[in-house]
Amino acid sequence: MGLLEALQQRIHGGRDWPPPSVSDHWLRIGRYRDRYEADPAALLQQSGREDPEDAFTPVPLAREMVRLSAALLFSEEPRIEHEGFADALEAIKDANGLNARLHAAAERVAIEGRRAIRIILDEEVSPEPILAFCDEDQVLWDVRHGDFVVGGAVVMERGVRSVGGRTVYRLIEEHTKGLVTRALYKGTATKLGQPIALDSYDAEQNAPEFFGLEEEYETGLDVPTLVRWDNVPGGHSDIAGIEPLLERIDEAESVFAVKGRRSMPITYAHRSLADERGNVAATGVILTGGNDNDAGIFGDGPNGLPIETVQPDLQSQATVEWISHLRETALMMAGYSLASWGLDRGGSADSGKALKLRQARTLLTKAGKDRMAKEAIVNALAIALAWREGASEVAPYRPVVTLGDGLPEDRLEDAQEIQTLDAAEAISTEQKVRRLNPDWDDETVAAEVEAIGNGNAAPDPVGDVLRGIASPSV
């Protein structure tokens, strides 16, 4: 039984939405996105605190974490190759603007913990198969035997104002092996509602983007056209488990903001210093003392001065140390080395190897992200290639994906390593060129290798004469 059929059997006049099986998870995804956006109102509501909004200062640390996560994967353009279908693969990559979209999608994967890649055909948009990325809280995964994903359903919504409130139209598109099935529901924000025909007048008027879609179509593939991309093994968000620490950082920064305002200098002056209109030729001055019977705050003070400036102590050092402790703990608990943020106390690295040693925790985290990202990209592109070529078996179309290490290069260290390998005759000219020029394509590398070969084999009459193996011509 498919997900759509199961939903239809359980409607009974208006099924709750989101489904109870995913409602808590989807709510958590929404909180993660609020963290990413660093929206003060949303985060203040999450915390349940009653701070004034103008003093509440959320720190966008979660956003920087997921930016680093995406950069570790895609700051270098990934190499995606297929020996037998290179041209078709390039066509799909170009049509999808894949390199830039993968980088953007990786940020959302890190914050949500998981996303879906929906492979579709839409000739009005592109002649090539399209890789559409879907948020985790718009996908109902079909998982069996614990962790085997055998497809799922993507939920697309359109809200419409109506007399009774807000009506929500939901297109639920289920992806199973060789088949895509669609159904349209008319409900509310909290109810799935009743199914309506995709070619109905209601759909045409209120949900035109869904109107006229096929209720089902065959893909001819031996796998579903929906691929799951997990952030790390288990599909956890980068901020899962460290939310309390992030809340404490927000709290500390908010307290700091209040202390900063309270530490601004305040000037008190006796009214005798004002002119006949009661004005003082300075801003921010508070007048004290009302009449002869009220000498004011400073009139009878120990210094006898009618004016004095007071500035409360900010006491910043302790607050800064507390914020630094929270920030460093949050980053380490999220799986990153402090060296990745320039926060370690070991100074700058003197070599690429030293830098990698100091970033060991980050690199271990990246290794898990690499596996998940490569598997998702390989599967999605294999489906797109097989579908494009009219094949049913997807496995032969799996490309080879290579991701960069995401760390700054030490060109001197690379050159020294190549020199050592060359002296041991353990590296080819082609590999030397590739190592020194990782951004070159195959054609450029081949041309450079040929040029080097031709240069070594070119006649050198002057050198021959100098070496005594030829006579100078007259």
C-alpha positions, 0 to 999 in steps of 0.5 A, a space after each residue: 500500500 502506497 502512502 497516498 492510498 494509506 492517507 486516503 483510507 485514514 481521512 475520515 472527514 479531515 485528517 490532522 495535518 501534519 500527520 502525527 508521525 512527523 508533526 514533532 519532527 517537522 516542528 523541530 525542523 521549523 525551529 532549526 530554520 528559525 535558528 538559521 534565520 536568527 529571527 529575534 521574534 521567533 527565537 524569543 518566542 521559542 525561548 519562552 523568555 520575556 525580554 524586550 525585543 529591542 534588547 534581545 540579541 540573537 547571535 547568528 552562529 547557526 548560520 555560520 556553522 552551516 555556511 562552513 559545512 557547505 563550504 567544506 563540501 563545495 568551496 571547490 567545484 566537485 568533479 563529477 565524471 562518467 566515462 560513457 556518458 560524459 556529454 549527457 552528464 554535462 548537459 544535465 549539470 549545465 541545465 540545473 546549474 548544479 555546482 551553485 545549487 549544490 552549495 546552496 542546498 548543502 546549507 539547508 541540509 546542514 540546518 535541517 539534517 536532511 533534504 530530498 532531491 526530486 528528479 522530474 521532467 518539465 520541458 517548459 523549464 528544461 529539456 533535461 531532467 531537473 533536480 529539484 531540492 525539497 525541504 525535510 518538512 515537506 517530505 513523507 519518507 517511506 522507510 522500511 526495516 528500520 532504515 531502508 528508504 524505498 521512496 516517499 511523498 513530496 507535499 507542495 502547498 498553496 494557501 488561499 484566503 476564503 470566507 471561512 478563513 484560510 484554505 490550503 491546497 496540498 499536492 501530494 506526489 508519491 515516488 515509488 519504483 517506476 511510478 509517480 502518483 499525485 493527489 490533490 487535497 483541499 483542507 486547512 492549516 491543521 486538516 488535510 481535508 478531502 481529495 479533489 480532482 486535478 482537472 476540477 474547476 476548483 483546482 483551476 481557479 485556486 491552485 493553477 500550478 497543480 491544475 491539469 497535472 497527470 494523476 500518475 505516470 510511469 518512469 520506467 526506472 527500477 528505483 523511485 525518482 526521490 533521493 534522500 540526502 542526509 547531513 551526516 549518518 543518521 540525518 541529524 542537523 548540525 545544531 541538534 543537541 546544542 540548542 540550549 547552548 545557543 540559547 545561552 549565547 543569545 541570553 548572554 549577548 542580550 544581557 551584554 546589550 542591556 549592560 552596554 546601554 546602562 553603562 552609557 555616561 549620564 550627566 546630572 546638573 543643578 537647575 541653577 546652570 540652566 538658562 531662564 527657559 530651563 535649557 542647558 546647552 548640552 544634550 543628555 543632561 538631567 537637571 536636578 534640584 527644584 527650588 531653594 528648599 531642594 539643593 539637588 543631588 550634588 548641591 550639598 554633595 561632598 565635592 560641592 559641584 553643581 554638575 557631575 557625570 556618572 558612568 556605571 561599570 560595564 564589567 565586560 571582561 567576565 561577560 566576554 569570557 562567558 560568551 567565548 566559553 559558550 561559543 567554543 563549547 557549542 562549536 566543538 559539540 557540533 563537531 568542529 575544531 576551533 582552528 576552523 574558526 581561527 579560535 584556537 590558541 596555537 597560532 597560525 599553521 606553518 604548513 598544510 599538514 599542521 593545519 590539517 592536524 589542528 582541524 582533525 575534528 572538523 575533518 572527521 565531521 566532513 568525512 561523514 558529510 562527504 559520504 552522505 553528499 556523494 551518495 545522494 549526488 551519485 544516485 540523483 544524477 544516475 536516475 537523471 541520466 538513466 531517465 534521459 537515456 530511456 533506460 530502466 536500470 539505473 546502476 550503470 549510470 552512476 557517475 564518479 563524484 570527487 569532492 575537495 577537502 575544503 581547506 586552504 592549499 599549501 602549494 609549497 608542500 604539494 610541490 615538495 611531495 610531488 618532487 619526492 614522488 617524482 624522484 622515486 619514479 612513483 608519479 606520472 606526468 599527467 598526475 603531476 599536472 593534475 595535482 598542481 592544477 586541480 581546477 583544470 579539465 581533462 582537455 587542458 591537462 592532456 594538452 599540457 602533458 603533450 606540450 611537456 612531452 613535446 618539449 622534452 623530445 624537441 631537438 636541441 642542437 646547441 645543447 648537443 654541441 655543448 655536450 660534445 655529441 654534435 659538430 657545429 655547422 658551418 
